[in-house]
Amino acid sequence: MPRMHAMVLDRPRTLLVMRERPVPRPGPGEVLVEVKACGVCRTDLHVVDGELPDPKMPIVPGHEIVGRIAAIGEGVSALAVGARVGIPWLGWTCGACSYCRSGRENLCDRPLFTGYTRDGGFATHALADARYCFALPHAADDAGVAPWLCAGLIGWRSYRMAGEGERLGIYGFGAAAHLLVQVAVWQGRKIYAFTRPGDTAAQRFARNLGANWAGGSDEAPPEPLDAAIIFAPIGALVPAALKAVKKGGRVVCGGILTREDAREFLDVAPRARLRSEITRYPLAKANEALSDLRGGRLQGAAVLVP
């Protein structure tokens, strides 16, 4: 029987452990994906650090998966073996609750989340619901595309909800922000980047990507904003952002995507010539990648490469 490797979390607040296990077979409606790269997201930290309730245990984290389909299950007709796909955080929805029926599947009453309530991509192989696999542009590098599957998608959804105002503030300049600013600049927006106070490296990074202004989250922008997006999980940023926007402005907190968000973003990203700033780690170094993310030692995104 073919074997695979996975970095497994046995219980919260412990290190991941490399495990060998049989390669699973896809069930009805599923595909087996050979993982080529998987981004490391702050939500993975929340899972590992026990900050999210009721995770599947043991669990293989990781929900920014890029890979190629190795096998397909019964009833899958839209995907073929060998196809290059991405797998995001939202991994399954019921299709029957009022939210799913009204086009708001991101609010499904009974969802499954990749790397949290179903095994994810810190592995050489992963199972996925075929409905939540997305075709990827072939020209882009596997590791470079991986952050698009969460940071990019959440950023895009927030961006759409922020409206079409010219002056956009972004609070928290990490993986999502560094992708979104490239799209916004491509579309002609003015970007005001807010980082941790004193983080001059992140501010310089934001300006290099095209931000018109960059400063600490304790500073006021040079002019009122039309909208602001908050990516950093810090409650005090909400009143700060509300103070920074003009009357009638919008403040958006990053949230879960829908499949339509994913399709839109994956169409826009290559046209905007999106470039991910990444640090690559071998799969066995997943704990190191998580530690670097936790400690704020990353610029852009971490990506595991099996």
N, C-alpha and C positions, 0 to 999 in steps of 0.2 A: 504494500500500500504506500502511495506517495506520502512524503512527510513535509511539514512546513515548520517555520519558526515564528514565534510571536513573543513580544514583550508583554507580560501579564501582570496586572495588579491583583493581588490576592485579597487585600483589604486596604481601606483608605489609610493614608499617612504612612505608607511603607514604600520601599523601592520596588520598581518593576523588576521582574525576573524573566530571563530568557527561557522559554519552554519550547520543546519540540512536541509536535502533535500531528495526527493524521490530517491530510488536506481534506476539508469537508466537501461533500457533494451538494450542489445547489438543489433546493427543493422547487416545487412549482412556483413560478413567477420570480425566481431568483437567478442570479448569475454568480459565478466564481471569478474573482478578479485576481490576477497576479500583480501584486503591488510593485510599482516602480518608484514611487515617492509618496511620502505622507507628511504634511505640514504639522507642526507642533503649535497648538493654539492655547490661549489663556484658559479656555474652557477645559482643556485637558488637565490643566493645573487644578481647576476647581474639582474635577473628578478625583484626581490623585490625592488631593489634600482633604477630601471628605467634606467639601463645601456644598455639594449637591445631594439632595435626598434620594434614597432608594435606588442606588445604582445596581446594575447586574454585577454580581461577584461570583467568581473572579471575572475580570473584564480586560479586554484588549483595548486600550484607548486609541484615539486617532480618528479624525473625521475630515481631513483634507487630503483625500486619497486620489492619486492618479495611478492608473494601471491599465492592463489589457485583459480583456475577457478570455478566460481559459476554458470555461465550460458554461453551458446554459441549461436552465431547468425547464421542465414541462410548461408549455404555454407562453414562453418568451419568443416573440417573433420580431420585435423591433430592433434587437441587437444580435450581433453575430460574433462568433469566436474570432479573436484577434482585434476587435474594435478597441480603440483607445477611449477610456471613459474617466469621468470624475465622479466621486461619491462624497456628498456633503454631510453635514450634521443631521438634518432631518432625513431619517432613513426609512420611515414607513408611516403611513397614516391609514385610518380605518376606511375612509371614503363614505361613511354612513352617517356620521354625526352632523349636526346642523352647521358646524364650521366648515367641514369638508364639502358639504353640499352647496355652501354659499361662496366657494372660492377662497376660503380662508383656512386652508389646510395647515398653515403654520400654527393655528390655535386648536388643532385636533384634540378631542377629549382622550384619545388612546394612542398617542404617538409612540414611536420607537426612535431613539436617537443613536446615531453611529458613534461608537466609542464610549457609550454611557449605559444604554439599556440594550444594545446589541454590539457584538464585537466589532472593533474598528480596524484601522490600518497600520498600527505599529506592529507590522507582521509582513511576512512574505506573500500571504494570500488573505483574501477577505471575501465573505459572502455579502451580497447586497440585493435589495429589492430592485428588480430591473426598472421599475417605474421611477426610481430615484438615482438612476445613473445617467450622466449627461455626456454627450459627445463633446470632445475637446479638439481645438485646432491643432493640426499635426505639426505645424512649424515650431511651436513653442516647446521649450525644454521641460521634461517631466517635473523636475524639482522646482523650476521656476513657476510652473502652473499651479503646483500644489496649494500655495496660499490663496489662490483665487477661490478655492472651494469652500472657504469660510470667511476669511478676512475680506476677500473681494465681494462675495455675495452679500454679506451683511452690510458692508459699506455701500453697495449699490442700492439695496433696499432703503437704507436710511437716507441716502442721497435723493432718491425719488420722492420720499415722503417730506423732505425738507423744502420742496418746491423749486421754483426757477429763479429765485433771487440772485443777484449778482455777487453779493458779499457773503461768503460762507465761512463760519468758524468751525474748527475741528478740535475737540478736546480729547487729548490722549493720542500721541503720535507714534503708534505702533504699527503692527502688520496691516490692519484695516486702513488706517489713515494714509499710510505711504502708498497704497494702491489707489485709494479714492482721489487723492490730490492729483494724481496723474490724469485721471479721467476728467476731473473738474477743470484743470488747466487746459486740457485738450478742447473742452467745450467753451472755453473763454471766461470762466468764473474767476473771481478774486478769492484767494484762500488765505485765511488767518489761522495759523496753527498754534495751539496752546499745549505746552508740555509741562512736565513737572517743573516747579520753580528751580532755576539754576541748571537745568539740563541743556547746556549750550550745544552739546553734540547733536541732540535731537532737533534743536532749533536750526542748526546749520544744515542738517539733513533735509528738513522741511523746505528751507529756502532753496537748496540745491535742486529739489524736485519741482520748484516753481511757485512755492507759497509767496504771497506778497508781503507777509509779515509773520514773524514767529516770536513768541515770548512765553513767559510762564503763565500757568493757569490762575495765578494770583494777580495778573496784570489785566488792564482794560485794553481792548483793541483801539487802534488809532481812529476808528470811525465805527458808528453803529452797524451791526450785522443784520442782514436780511433773515438769516437762519443760522442755527448752530447744531452740530451733531456731536453727541457725547459717546465715545467709545470706552473710555476708562471707567471701571466699576467703582466710582467714588461719588457718593451721594451729594457731597458739598458742591460738586461741579454743576448741579442742576440750577441752583439759585445764581451761581456765577454766570452761567450761560444765559439765563433769563435776563440778567442785568445787562449783558453785552448786546442782546438783540434789540432792534428798534421796536416801537409799538406795532403790534400786529405781526411781529416776527414769529418764527417757529423754532422750537427746541425739540430735537429728536434723539431718543436713546436707541442705540443699536439693538436689533431684535432678530428673530428667526425668519428665515426666508421662505418663499414659496417656490414651486417649480417654475412658475412664470418669471419670477425674479432671476432665477438661474439662467434660463434661456436668454433673457434680455442681456444680462451681464456678459455671458459668454459670447454673445454676438458683438457687443461693444468693445470688449477688452482687446482683441487683436487689432481692431481698427484704431484704437487709441494708442497702439504700440506699448501696451502695458508691460512694465518691467518690474519684476520682484527683486527686492534686495534680500538675499537669503544667506544663511549659514548652514552648510550641509554637515550632517552627522551620520555615521553608520548606525544601523538599527540597534546594535548592541550598546550604543551610547545614548539611548533614549533618556536615561536618568540625568545624564550630563546636560542634554538639551533642555529638559524641564528645569533643572537647577539654574541654567543661564537665563532662561525666560523669567523665572521667579525672582532672580536677583537683578533684573534689569540690565543684563550685560549684552543684550542683543540689539542690533540696529536692523529693523525690518523683521524678518521671520526666520525661524528655525525649520529645517526640513530633514526628516529621516530618509535615508536611501538604503533599502535592503541590500 
